[in-house]
C-alpha cells in the first residue's frame, strides 16, 4: 500500500481533504529523495527561513504563508512533484504545505530524526507514524 493510499484510509470520512493528500504526497516525496526531510530543511535554511524552521523544531506549529513555502523550496521541484502525485494544483499544494511542513518539522526534530539544521541523526522515522501524527494535527 502506497502512502497516498494510506492517507485515504487514515483520513476516511474524517475530513482533511486536500491537506491530507498533500501530506501523503510530501511523505512520498521525502522518501524518494536521497536527502529526505533534511533536504527540505536545508532548502528552508538556504532560502532565508531559518527563523521559521527553528520555531517549528521548537514546537510552534503555526502555519506558514504559502508564498514562504514557494520561496523556501525554491527550485527544488517539490511543489510540482507533489502536485503531479496528488492531482492538485501547485497553489493547493503550497497552501497544504504551509500547514503540513511545520508539523512535519516539529515531529522530525522532536523525535530526533533530524537536527533543526537539517542534518540526519541516523534514525529513520516510521512513515506511517509520521503520517498519522501529521494527519492527527490537521484533521
C-alpha positions as CSV (number, residue, x, y, z in Angstrom):
1,X,0.0,0.0,0.0
2,X,1.4,3.4,-1.0
3,X,1.4,6.4,1.3
4,X,-1.3,8.1,-0.7
5,X,-3.5,5.0,-0.2
6,X,-2.6,5.1,3.5
7,X,-3.7,8.7,3.7
8,X,-7.1,7.9,2.2
9,X,-7.5,5.0,4.5
10,X,-6.5,7.0,7.6
11,X,-8.5,10.1,6.6
12,X,-11.6,8.0,5.9
13,X,-14.5,10.3,6.3
14,X,-12.7,12.5,8.9
15,X,-12.2,15.4,6.5
16,X,-8.8,16.9,5.8
17,X,-9.3,16.7,2.0
18,X,-6.6,18.4,0.1
19,X,-4.3,18.8,3.1
20,X,-4.4,15.1,3.7
21,X,-3.5,14.4,0.1
22,X,-0.6,16.9,0.3
23,X,0.6,15.2,3.5
24,X,0.7,11.9,1.7
25,X,2.4,13.4,-1.3
26,X,5.0,15.1,0.9
27,X,5.8,11.8,2.7
28,X,6.3,10.1,-0.7
29,X,8.4,12.9,-1.9
30,X,10.6,12.8,1.3
31,X,11.1,9.1,0.9
32,X,12.0,9.4,-2.8
33,X,14.8,12.0,-2.2
34,X,18.2,10.9,-1.0
35,X,18.3,13.8,1.4
36,X,14.9,13.1,2.8
37,X,13.5,15.7,5.2
38,X,17.0,17.1,5.7
39,X,16.9,18.3,2.1
40,X,13.7,20.1,2.8
41,X,15.1,21.7,6.0
42,X,18.3,22.7,4.2
43,X,16.3,24.3,1.4
44,X,14.4,26.4,4.0
45,X,17.7,27.5,5.6
46,X,19.4,28.3,2.3
47,X,16.4,30.5,1.3
48,X,16.3,32.7,4.4
49,X,13.7,30.8,6.5
50,X,16.0,29.7,9.4
51,X,13.8,31.5,12.0
52,X,10.7,29.6,10.9
53,X,12.5,26.3,11.0
54,X,13.8,27.0,14.5
55,X,10.3,27.9,15.7
56,X,8.8,24.8,14.2
57,X,11.5,22.5,15.5
58,X,10.9,24.1,18.9
59,X,7.3,23.0,18.9
60,X,5.5,26.0,17.5
61,X,3.4,24.8,14.5
62,X,1.7,27.9,13.3
63,X,1.2,27.7,9.5
64,X,3.5,29.4,7.2
65,X,2.4,31.7,4.4
66,X,2.1,29.8,1.1
67,X,4.4,32.3,-0.6
68,X,7.1,31.4,2.1
69,X,6.7,27.8,1.1
70,X,7.4,28.7,-2.5
71,X,10.4,30.8,-1.5
72,X,11.7,28.2,0.8
73,X,11.6,25.3,-1.5
74,X,13.0,27.4,-4.4
75,X,13.7,25.4,-7.5
76,X,13.7,22.0,-5.6
77,X,10.7,20.8,-7.7
78,X,8.9,19.5,-4.5
79,X,5.7,21.5,-5.1
80,X,5.4,20.4,-8.7
81,X,6.2,16.8,-7.9
82,X,3.5,16.7,-5.1
83,X,1.0,18.3,-7.5
84,X,1.7,15.6,-10.0
85,X,1.4,12.8,-7.4
86,X,-1.9,14.1,-6.0
87,X,-3.6,15.7,-9.0
88,X,-3.8,19.0,-7.1
89,X,-2.8,22.4,-8.4
90,X,0.6,23.8,-7.3
91,X,-1.3,26.6,-5.4
92,X,-3.3,24.0,-3.5
93,X,-0.1,22.1,-2.7
94,X,1.6,25.3,-1.4
95,X,-1.4,26.0,0.8
96,X,-1.4,22.5,2.1
97,X,2.4,22.5,2.7
98,X,2.0,25.8,4.7
99,X,0.0,23.8,7.2
100,X,1.9,20.4,7.0
101,X,5.6,21.4,6.9
102,X,5.6,23.0,10.4
103,X,4.0,19.8,11.8
104,X,6.5,17.5,10.0
105,X,9.5,19.6,11.1
106,X,8.3,19.6,14.7
107,X,7.8,15.8,14.6
108,X,11.1,15.0,12.9
109,X,13.1,17.3,15.2
110,X,11.4,16.4,18.4
111,X,11.7,12.7,17.6
112,X,15.4,13.1,17.0
113,X,15.3,12.0,13.3
114,X,16.9,15.3,12.1
115,X,18.5,18.3,13.7
116,X,16.8,21.7,13.2
117,X,19.7,22.4,10.8
118,X,18.6,19.6,8.5
119,X,21.3,17.0,9.5
120,X,20.1,13.5,9.7
121,X,20.7,11.7,13.0
122,X,20.8,8.2,11.6
123,X,17.4,7.2,13.0
124,X,14.8,6.5,10.3
125,X,11.2,7.5,11.1
126,X,8.3,5.2,10.5
127,X,6.5,6.8,7.6
128,X,3.1,5.5,8.9
129,X,3.7,7.0,12.4
130,X,4.8,10.3,11.0
131,X,1.8,10.4,8.6
132,X,-0.5,9.6,11.5
133,X,0.9,12.4,13.6
134,X,0.5,14.9,10.7
135,X,-3.0,13.8,9.9
136,X,-3.9,13.9,13.6
137,X,-2.8,17.5,13.7
138,X,-4.5,18.7,10.5
139,X,-7.8,16.9,10.9
